[in-house]
Amino acid sequence: MNDVSQAIGRVLDAYNTYVGTYALMALLLPVGIWFTIRLRLIQVWGLRHAKDLVMGRYDRPGDHGDVSHFQALCTALSATVGTGNIAGVALAIYYGGPGSLFWLWMTGFFGMATKYAECTLAQQYREVHPDGSVSGGPMYYIERAASRVLGPMAKPLAILFAVGTVLCSLGTGNMAQSNSMADAIHAFDLRDGLRIPTWLSGLVLAGLVGAVILGGIRRIASVAERLVPFMALFYVTACLAVIAFEYDRLPTMFRLVFEGAFTGTAATGGFLGSTFLLTARYGIARGLFSNEAGQGSAPIAHAAARTEYPVREGLVALLEPLVDTLIICTMTGMVLLLTGAWSSGKMGAAMSYQAFETGLDLTVLGLQVGGVVVSVSLLLFSFTTAISWSYYGDRAVGYLLGRRFVVPYRYLYCLFVFIGAVWAKEMVWKFVDAVLTLMAVPNLIALLILSPEVVERTRTYFAMDHRPTRA
């Protein structure tokens, strides 16, 4: 069994090193830059209108859809704000050095334009079922719109994306979350070496996830809109506290980031060291894992929003990389660098755990505050990400096999939550990196093909009168 696991690991390593990485680097940032130019920095001038939409000023109860703008945003954010914001950033810096944070910023900024484009298209080409519920996402706009250019190749590309979505739901949104959560909780010493075993954490998380996802998108959205604002505020506040304690090191930290972004970083202590290519590779890969811009997952959630104009949901969606990557991931990276945990030789959640223990070296009621912050944050982040990714997977299963297979898939999904908690950390993350490209590459190709339509819809929408109206 161990030999089989090692063989799978070697195959995943080879794919990630020689295929997946270069495919992402060739498409991800260029597509974001392309839409940023074509849409004239929409991620900057569109923010005010996006805020009004999220606040409900344009909500019309009579519009088709399952959830409000705010619920769609929280559902998508609950999927993106996950272990990538804690363990993923730590892995990027472990392998790629401090400069990875710069490339993560680039992925986030340009990803805002990409996210706008893909979510606008998802709204435009979604499918409304007889019962009023909706399904949408890249598989629909690849098949229905990109086919004008791709012809008969569009359907296989849409199927590849949907298969990739199912695999990603079991890896990215599932096993990676439970693995990091269980790992962090196990690292927390309750008393005299007493630790919670990973199988128990996995079992509890699987039960909690099942209790929510069997209720469908409305229950998922209801839970997400309550948990996401709280967990984001809790984590960011803890990060700001560490930054305040270490503020005198900020100039050194920014120097490490900007110098390392283009030169790589020499090995320090247990740190692996990196070249420019490794730095960019891990910054971009972890940026995609964190905010999912271009991956095509968030459009599945945003397709369910109630709105008359697809552009409106695209504007709501561009807020995700801002919150997820440019704010929350940046906070994590700063904590890791300011406390020196990045050169400790630890990786993933263990590195973040050490950073917060160092930065928040306080004990309350016998518990170490920094450890509590990481454990609670990972539990909340893992839980919300897992419930939202289940929806992405079941929409893909419905597209591939029909809606009668959705409920069996949800039970299978809960099983994989448990498997992820007890599987080897390195294997989980190799699998995650590999399946990401199965979604991202077909989606990015379709976005490039459909970019003229996105630009035209944007111009048409902003030429209209946008005074708030209510039904």
C-alpha positions in Angstrom: 0.0 0.0 0.0 2.9 2.3 0.8 4.5 1.6 -2.5 1.2 2.5 -4.3 1.0 5.7 -2.4 4.6 6.7 -3.3 4.0 5.9 -7.0 0.9 8.1 -7.0 2.9 10.8 -5.3 5.6 10.6 -8.0 3.0 10.9 -10.8 1.3 13.9 -9.1 4.8 15.5 -8.6 5.7 15.1 -12.2 2.4 16.5 -13.4 2.5 19.5 -11.1 6.2 20.2 -11.9 6.2 19.9 -15.7 2.6 20.4 -16.8 0.1 22.0 -14.3 2.4 24.7 -13.1 3.4 26.0 -16.5 -0.2 25.8 -17.8 -1.4 28.0 -14.9 1.5 30.5 -15.2 0.9 30.8 -18.9 -2.8 31.5 -18.5 -3.8 32.7 -15.0 -2.1 36.1 -14.7 -2.2 36.9 -18.4 -6.0 36.4 -18.5 -6.4 38.6 -15.4 -4.2 41.3 -17.0 -6.2 41.0 -20.3 -9.5 41.6 -18.6 -8.0 44.4 -16.4 -7.0 46.2 -19.6 -10.1 45.5 -21.6 -12.4 46.5 -18.7 -10.2 49.5 -17.8 -9.4 48.5 -14.2 -13.0 47.5 -13.3 -11.6 46.1 -10.0 -11.0 49.7 -9.0 -13.8 51.8 -10.4 -16.5 49.1 -10.0 -16.0 48.8 -6.2 -18.5 51.4 -5.2 -21.3 49.9 -7.3 -20.4 46.4 -6.0 -20.7 47.6 -2.4 -24.2 49.0 -3.1 -25.2 45.7 -4.7 -24.0 43.7 -1.7 -25.9 46.0 0.7 -29.1 45.1 -1.1 -29.9 48.5 -2.7 -30.7 46.8 -6.0 -32.4 43.6 -4.7 -35.7 42.7 -6.4 -37.5 39.8 -4.8 -39.2 38.9 -8.0 -36.0 38.1 -9.9 -35.1 34.5 -10.7 -32.6 32.8 -8.5 -32.1 30.9 -5.2 -30.2 33.4 -3.0 -29.5 37.2 -2.6 -26.4 39.0 -3.8 -25.1 39.0 -0.2 -25.8 35.3 0.3 -24.1 34.4 -3.0 -21.1 36.5 -2.0 -20.9 34.8 1.5 -21.3 31.3 -0.1 -18.5 31.9 -2.5 -16.4 33.6 0.2 -17.0 30.7 2.5 -15.5 28.4 -0.2 -12.5 30.6 -0.9 -11.7 31.7 2.7 -10.4 28.4 3.9 -7.2 26.6 4.7 -5.5 28.3 1.8 -5.6 31.5 3.8 -3.7 29.9 6.7 -2.0 26.7 5.6 -1.8 27.6 1.9 0.0 30.9 2.4 2.4 29.1 4.8 3.1 26.5 2.2 3.7 29.1 -0.5 6.3 30.9 1.7 7.8 27.5 2.8 8.5 26.5 -0.8 8.8 29.9 -2.5 10.1 32.3 0.1 8.8 35.7 1.2 8.6 36.8 -2.4 5.7 34.4 -3.0 3.5 36.9 -1.1 4.1 39.4 -3.9 2.9 37.0 -6.6 0.0 36.1 -4.4 -0.9 39.8 -4.4 -0.7 39.9 -8.2 -2.9 36.9 -8.5 -5.5 38.6 -6.2 -5.5 42.0 -7.9 -5.8 40.7 -11.5 -8.0 37.9 -10.3 -10.7 40.5 -9.4 -11.2 41.2 -13.1 -11.1 37.5 -14.0 -13.7 36.8 -11.2 -15.9 39.6 -12.6 -15.8 38.1 -16.1 -16.5 34.5 -15.2 -19.4 35.3 -12.8 -21.0 37.6 -15.3 -21.0 34.8 -17.9 -22.2 32.2 -15.4 -25.3 34.4 -14.7 -25.9 34.9 -18.4 -25.9 31.2 -19.3 -27.3 29.6 -16.2 -30.1 27.0 -16.5 -33.4 27.6 -14.6 -35.1 24.3 -13.7 -38.9 23.7 -13.7 -39.0 24.0 -9.9 -37.4 27.4 -10.1 -34.0 26.4 -8.9 -30.9 27.2 -11.0 -27.7 25.6 -12.1 -24.8 27.5 -13.7 -21.1 27.7 -14.0 -18.4 27.4 -16.7 -19.6 24.1 -18.0 -22.7 25.9 -19.2 -21.1 28.9 -20.8 -18.3 26.6 -22.3 -21.0 24.4 -23.9 -23.5 27.1 -24.9 -21.3 30.2 -25.8 -17.7 29.1 -26.4 -19.1 26.5 -28.9 -19.4 29.4 -31.4 -15.6 29.3 -31.7 -14.7 25.8 -30.5 -17.5 24.0 -32.3 -17.7 20.3 -31.4 -14.8 20.6 -29.0 -16.8 22.7 -26.6 -18.8 19.8 -25.1 -15.7 17.7 -24.3 -14.1 20.8 -22.7 -17.2 21.4 -20.6 -17.2 17.8 -19.5 -13.5 18.1 -18.6 -14.3 21.1 -16.5 -17.2 19.4 -14.7 -15.1 16.3 -14.0 -12.4 18.6 -12.7 -15.0 20.3 -10.5 -16.1 17.0 -8.9 -12.4 16.0 -8.2 -11.7 19.5 -6.9 -14.7 19.3 -4.6 -13.3 16.2 -3.1 -9.7 17.6 -2.9 -9.5 21.4 -2.8 -12.8 22.0 -1.0 -12.8 18.9 1.1 -9.7 16.9 2.0 -7.4 19.9 2.0 -9.7 21.6 4.5 -10.2 18.6 6.9 -6.5 17.7 6.7 -5.3 21.2 7.7 -8.0 21.5 10.4 -7.2 18.1 11.9 -3.5 18.7 11.8 -3.8 22.1 13.6 -6.1 20.8 16.2 -3.8 17.8 16.8 -0.9 20.2 17.3 -2.8 21.9 20.2 -1.7 20.5 23.5 -4.7 20.3 25.7 -2.9 19.2 28.9 0.2 17.2 29.6 0.6 15.9 26.1 -3.1 15.2 25.6 -4.1 15.8 22.0 -7.2 15.3 19.9 -6.6 12.5 17.3 -7.0 13.4 13.6 -9.6 10.7 13.1 -11.9 12.2 15.8 -11.6 15.7 14.3 -12.4 14.3 10.8 -15.4 12.4 12.1 -16.9 15.5 13.9 -16.3 17.7 10.8 -17.9 15.1 8.5 -21.0 15.0 10.7 -21.3 18.8 10.8 -20.8 19.1 7.1 -23.4 16.5 6.4 -26.0 18.2 8.6 -25.8 21.3 6.4 -25.2 20.1 2.9 -28.1 17.7 2.8 -30.3 20.8 3.0 -29.1 22.2 -0.4 -28.0 25.7 -1.4 -30.5 27.6 0.7 -29.3 26.0 3.9 -25.7 26.4 2.8 -26.2 30.1 2.0 -28.0 30.6 5.3 -25.2 29.2 7.3 -22.5 31.0 5.3 -24.0 34.5 5.6 -23.9 34.1 9.4 -20.5 32.5 9.8 -18.4 34.2 7.1 -18.5 37.8 8.5 -17.8 36.6 12.0 -14.9 34.3 11.2 -13.2 36.9 8.9 -13.4 39.6 11.6 -12.1 37.2 14.3 -9.1 36.1 12.2 -8.2 39.6 10.9 -8.4 41.1 14.4 -6.0 38.4 15.7 -3.6 39.1 12.8 -3.7 42.9 13.4 -2.8 42.3 17.0 0.3 40.4 16.0 1.2 43.0 13.5 0.8 45.7 16.1 3.2 43.9 18.5 5.8 43.5 15.7 5.3 46.8 13.8 9.0 47.7 14.1 9.9 44.8 11.7 7.5 46.0 8.9 10.3 47.7 6.8 12.4 44.5 6.9 9.4 42.4 6.0 8.5 44.4 2.9 12.1 44.4 1.8 12.1 40.6 2.0 8.9 40.4 0.0 9.9 42.7 -2.9 13.5 41.5 -3.1 12.4 37.9 -3.0 9.7 38.3 -5.6 12.2 38.5 -8.4 15.4 37.0 -7.0 14.2 34.1 -4.9 15.5 33.6 -1.3 18.6 31.8 -0.1 18.0 29.0 2.4 17.6 30.2 6.0 17.4 27.7 8.8 15.0 25.0 7.9 13.7 27.0 4.9 14.1 25.2 1.5 15.2 28.2 -0.4 13.9 29.2 -3.8 14.6 30.6 -7.3 12.5 33.2 -9.1 10.5 30.4 -10.8 9.7 28.6 -7.6 8.7 31.8 -5.9 6.3 32.8 -8.7 5.1 29.2 -9.1 4.0 28.8 -5.4 2.7 32.3 -5.1 0.5 31.9 -8.2 -0.6 28.3 -7.3 -1.5 29.2 -3.7 -3.1 32.4 -4.9 -5.4 30.4 -7.2 -6.1 27.9 -4.4 -7.0 30.7 -2.1 -9.2 33.1 -4.2 -10.1 30.6 -7.0 -10.2 33.5 -9.6 -10.1 31.8 -13.0 -10.7 28.3 -11.5 -14.4 28.5 -12.3 -15.7 27.5 -8.9 -17.3 30.7 -7.6 -19.4 31.2 -10.8 -21.3 28.1 -9.8 -22.4 29.9 -6.6 -23.0 33.3 -8.2 -25.2 31.7 -10.9 -27.7 31.1 -8.1 -28.1 34.8 -7.2 -31.4 36.6 -7.8 -30.7 39.4 -10.3 -32.0 40.7 -13.6 -28.6 41.8 -14.9 -25.6 39.3 -15.1 -23.1 42.2 -14.8 -24.4 43.0 -11.3 -23.3 39.5 -10.0 -20.0 39.9 -11.7 -19.4 43.1 -9.7 -20.4 41.4 -6.5 -18.0 38.6 -7.3 -14.9 40.8 -7.8 -15.0 41.6 -4.1 -13.9 38.0 -3.3 -10.2 38.2 -4.2 -10.1 41.6 -2.5 -11.3 40.1 0.8 -9.8 36.7 0.5 -6.3 37.4 -0.9 -5.5 41.1 -0.7 -6.7 41.3 2.9 -6.9 37.9 4.7 -4.0 36.2 2.9 -1.8 39.3 3.3 -2.5 39.3 7.0 -1.4 35.7 7.3 1.8 36.3 5.3 2.7 39.3 7.4 2.3 37.3 10.6 4.5 34.5 9.3 7.2 36.9 8.2 7.1 39.3 11.2 7.3 36.5 13.7 10.1 34.7 11.9 8.1 31.5 11.7 8.7 31.3 7.9 12.3 30.2 8.5 11.4 27.6 11.2 11.5 24.6 8.9 7.8 23.9 9.7 5.3 23.8 6.9 1.6 24.4 6.4 -0.7 24.8 9.4 2.2 24.0 11.8 4.1 27.1 10.6 1.0 29.3 11.1 0.5 27.7 14.5 4.0 28.7 15.6 3.7 32.2 14.2 0.6 32.9 16.2 2.0 31.3 19.3 5.0 33.6 19.0 3.0 36.7 18.1 0.3 36.1 20.7 2.3 34.7 23.5 -0.5 34.8 26.1 -2.2 32.2 28.3 -5.8 32.5 29.3 -7.5 29.9 31.4 -4.6 27.6 30.8 -4.9 27.9 27.0 -2.3 29.4 24.7 -4.1 32.3 22.9 -2.2 32.0 19.6 -2.9 28.2 19.4 -6.6 28.8 20.0 -6.7 31.5 17.2 -5.3 29.1 14.7 -7.4 26.1 15.8 -10.7 28.0 15.9 -9.9 29.8 12.6 -9.0 26.6 10.8 -12.1 24.9 12.2 -14.4 27.7 11.0 -12.6 28.1 7.6 -12.5 24.4 6.9 -16.2 24.0 7.8 -17.5 26.8 5.7 -15.3 25.9 2.7 -16.4 22.3 2.9 -20.1 23.1 2.9 -19.8 25.5 -0.1 -17.6 23.2 -2.2 -20.2 20.5 -1.8 -22.6 22.7 -3.8 -20.0 23.1 -6.5 -19.6 19.4 -6.8 -23.2 18.5 -6.8 -23.9 21.0 -9.6 -21.2 19.4 -11.6 -22.6 15.9 -10.8 -26.0 17.1 -11.9 -24.5 18.4 -15.2 -22.7 15.1 -15.9 -25.0 12.4 -14.6 -28.4 14.1 -13.8 -29.9 15.5 -10.7 -30.8 12.1 -9.2 -27.1 11.4 -8.5 -26.7 14.6 -6.4 -27.8 13.2 -3.0 -25.6 10.1 -3.3 -22.7 12.4 -4.1 -23.3 14.4 -0.9 -23.0 11.3 1.2 -19.7 10.4 -0.7 -18.5 13.9 0.0 -18.9 13.5 3.7 -16.9 10.3 3.6 -14.0 12.2 1.9 -14.1 14.8 4.7 -13.0 12.0 7.1 -10.5 10.5 4.6 -8.8 13.9 4.2 -8.4 14.3 8.0 -6.3 11.1 8.3 -4.5 11.1 4.9 -0.8 12.2 4.6 -0.5 16.0 4.4 1.9 16.0 1.4 -0.3 13.7 -0.6 -3.4 15.8 -0.1 -1.7 19.0 -1.3 -0.1 17.3 -4.3 -3.6 16.0 -5.3 -5.1 19.5 -4.8 -2.5 21.2 -7.0 -3.0 18.6 -9.8 -6.8 18.8 -10.0 -6.9 22.6 -9.9 -5.7 22.7 -13.5 -8.5 20.4 -14.7 -10.9 23.2 -13.8 -8.8 26.3 -14.4 -7.4 25.5 -17.9 -10.7 24.9 -19.7 -12.3 27.8 -17.9 -9.5 30.3 -18.8 -9.6 29.2 -22.4 -13.3 29.9 -22.5 -12.9 33.3 -20.8 -10.4 34.4 -23.5 -12.8 33.3 -26.2 -15.8 35.1 -24.6 -13.9 38.2 -23.6 -15.6 40.4 -26.3 -19.0 39.4 -25.0 -18.0 40.4 -21.4 -16.7 43.7 -22.6 -19.9 44.5 -24.6 -22.2 43.5 -21.7 -20.2 45.7 -19.4 -20.5 48.7 -21.7 -24.2 48.1 -22.2 -24.9 47.8 -18.5 -23.1 51.0 -17.5 -24.7 53.0 -20.2 -28.1 52.4 -18.5 -29.7 54.3 -15.6 -28.7 52.5 -12.4 -30.8 54.2 -9.8 -31.9 51.6 -7.2 -35.4 50.2 -7.9 -37.4 47.7 -5.9 -40.2 45.4 -7.0 
